[in-house]
């Protein structure tokens, strides 16, 4: 399985959207500072994730979340944004 996930930084309250094959491991990497792009924004809260059978589908979904329409969808879907 491949996962598309949305994290919220508890430091600056901004979102991070990504995809991975191992959600638990990737979430731990984000929160321990092993991911360069999010290192200065820890700690993170996992707000949302979706599972996909095909990697390409997860990548497409991640890209869609990063558009204006995708962010609007997340805002409607999640009350904590």
MIPATI-485019 format. One record per residue (C-alpha): residue in one letter; x, y negated, z; residue number from 1. Coordinates in nm, 4 decimals, always signed. Each point is the difference from the previous one (the first is absolute). Example, Ala and Ser with C-alpha at 12.3 -4.5 7.8 and 13.67 -1.06 7.14 Angstrom:
2
resn: A | x: +1.2300 | y: +0.4500 | z: +0.7800 | resi: 1
resn: S | x: +0.1370 | y: -0.3440 | z: -0.0660 | resi: 2
***
This chain:
81
resn: X | x: +0.0000 | y: +0.0000 | z: +0.0000 | resi: 1
resn: X | x: +0.1011 | y: -0.3603 | z: -0.0596 | resi: 2
resn: X | x: -0.1213 | y: -0.2851 | z: +0.2139 | resi: 3
resn: X | x: -0.0665 | y: -0.3675 | z: -0.0608 | resi: 4
resn: X | x: +0.0195 | y: -0.1884 | z: +0.3278 | resi: 5
resn: X | x: -0.0554 | y: -0.3450 | z: +0.1428 | resi: 6
resn: X | x: +0.2004 | y: -0.1175 | z: +0.2983 | resi: 7
resn: X | x: -0.0516 | y: -0.3149 | z: +0.2021 | resi: 8
resn: X | x: +0.2950 | y: -0.1651 | z: +0.1681 | resi: 9
resn: X | x: -0.0784 | y: -0.0785 | z: +0.3620 | resi: 10
resn: X | x: +0.2724 | y: -0.2636 | z: -0.0142 | resi: 11
resn: X | x: -0.1163 | y: -0.2178 | z: -0.2918 | resi: 12
resn: X | x: -0.3476 | y: +0.1560 | z: -0.0615 | resi: 13
resn: X | x: +0.0787 | y: +0.0550 | z: -0.3718 | resi: 14
resn: X | x: -0.0782 | y: +0.3149 | z: -0.1960 | resi: 15
resn: X | x: +0.2382 | y: +0.2444 | z: -0.1645 | resi: 16
resn: X | x: -0.1324 | y: +0.2398 | z: -0.2655 | resi: 17
resn: X | x: +0.1921 | y: +0.3059 | z: -0.1165 | resi: 18
resn: X | x: -0.0178 | y: +0.3651 | z: -0.1030 | resi: 19
resn: X | x: +0.1756 | y: +0.3129 | z: +0.1223 | resi: 20
resn: X | x: -0.0049 | y: +0.3777 | z: +0.0023 | resi: 21
resn: X | x: +0.0409 | y: +0.0206 | z: +0.3802 | resi: 22
resn: X | x: -0.2125 | y: -0.2582 | z: +0.1789 | resi: 23
resn: X | x: +0.1105 | y: +0.0802 | z: +0.3558 | resi: 24
resn: X | x: +0.3701 | y: -0.0150 | z: -0.0849 | resi: 25
resn: X | x: -0.0373 | y: -0.3212 | z: -0.2027 | resi: 26
resn: X | x: -0.1977 | y: -0.1709 | z: +0.2773 | resi: 27
resn: X | x: +0.2755 | y: +0.0898 | z: +0.2477 | resi: 28
resn: X | x: +0.2626 | y: -0.1357 | z: -0.2393 | resi: 29
resn: X | x: -0.1850 | y: -0.3314 | z: -0.0197 | resi: 30
resn: X | x: -0.0334 | y: -0.0285 | z: +0.3777 | resi: 31
resn: X | x: +0.3617 | y: +0.0902 | z: +0.0758 | resi: 32
resn: X | x: +0.1450 | y: -0.2533 | z: -0.2432 | resi: 33
resn: X | x: +0.1272 | y: +0.2482 | z: -0.2594 | resi: 34
resn: X | x: -0.1856 | y: -0.1738 | z: -0.2854 | resi: 35
resn: X | x: +0.1933 | y: -0.3054 | z: -0.1147 | resi: 36
resn: X | x: -0.3018 | y: -0.1933 | z: -0.1279 | resi: 37
resn: X | x: -0.1920 | y: +0.0268 | z: +0.3297 | resi: 38
resn: X | x: +0.2851 | y: +0.0148 | z: +0.2495 | resi: 39
resn: X | x: -0.0516 | y: -0.3539 | z: +0.1355 | resi: 40
resn: X | x: -0.3773 | y: +0.0388 | z: +0.0345 | resi: 41
resn: X | x: -0.0282 | y: +0.2964 | z: +0.2410 | resi: 42
resn: X | x: -0.2084 | y: +0.1296 | z: +0.1733 | resi: 43
resn: X | x: -0.2711 | y: +0.1133 | z: -0.2420 | resi: 44
resn: X | x: -0.3492 | y: +0.1352 | z: +0.0380 | resi: 45
resn: X | x: -0.1384 | y: +0.2437 | z: -0.2573 | resi: 46
resn: X | x: -0.3283 | y: -0.1542 | z: -0.1160 | resi: 47
resn: X | x: -0.1015 | y: +0.2170 | z: -0.2927 | resi: 48
resn: X | x: +0.1083 | y: +0.2856 | z: -0.2227 | resi: 49
resn: X | x: -0.1313 | y: +0.2037 | z: -0.2903 | resi: 50
resn: X | x: +0.1163 | y: +0.3422 | z: -0.1160 | resi: 51
resn: X | x: +0.0575 | y: +0.0865 | z: -0.3673 | resi: 52
resn: X | x: +0.0896 | y: +0.3303 | z: -0.1644 | resi: 53
resn: X | x: +0.2058 | y: -0.1621 | z: -0.2752 | resi: 54
resn: X | x: +0.2899 | y: -0.2412 | z: +0.0552 | resi: 55
resn: X | x: -0.0993 | y: -0.2181 | z: -0.2943 | resi: 56
resn: X | x: -0.3458 | y: -0.0503 | z: +0.1525 | resi: 57
resn: X | x: +0.1553 | y: -0.1163 | z: +0.3279 | resi: 58
resn: X | x: +0.2277 | y: -0.2438 | z: -0.1836 | resi: 59
resn: X | x: -0.2944 | y: -0.1413 | z: -0.1965 | resi: 60
resn: X | x: -0.2056 | y: -0.0382 | z: +0.3182 | resi: 61
resn: X | x: +0.2892 | y: -0.1764 | z: +0.1746 | resi: 62
resn: X | x: +0.0296 | y: -0.2442 | z: -0.2905 | resi: 63
resn: X | x: -0.3743 | y: -0.0617 | z: +0.0071 | resi: 64
resn: X | x: +0.0135 | y: -0.0864 | z: +0.3723 | resi: 65
resn: X | x: +0.2649 | y: -0.2615 | z: -0.0762 | resi: 66
resn: X | x: -0.2314 | y: -0.1946 | z: -0.2326 | resi: 67
resn: X | x: -0.2524 | y: -0.2615 | z: +0.1062 | resi: 68
resn: X | x: -0.2849 | y: +0.2451 | z: -0.0515 | resi: 69
resn: X | x: +0.1809 | y: +0.2683 | z: +0.1988 | resi: 70
resn: X | x: +0.0663 | y: -0.2316 | z: +0.2924 | resi: 71
resn: X | x: -0.3654 | y: -0.1091 | z: -0.0076 | resi: 72
resn: X | x: -0.1018 | y: +0.3679 | z: +0.0099 | resi: 73
resn: X | x: +0.2220 | y: +0.0598 | z: +0.3023 | resi: 74
resn: X | x: -0.1349 | y: -0.3099 | z: +0.1719 | resi: 75
resn: X | x: -0.3578 | y: +0.1244 | z: -0.0488 | resi: 76
resn: X | x: +0.0921 | y: +0.3549 | z: +0.1023 | resi: 77
resn: X | x: +0.2029 | y: -0.0837 | z: +0.3102 | resi: 78
resn: X | x: -0.1105 | y: -0.2227 | z: +0.2839 | resi: 79
resn: X | x: +0.3521 | y: -0.0473 | z: +0.1426 | resi: 80
resn: X | x: +0.1477 | y: -0.2028 | z: -0.2892 | resi: 81
***
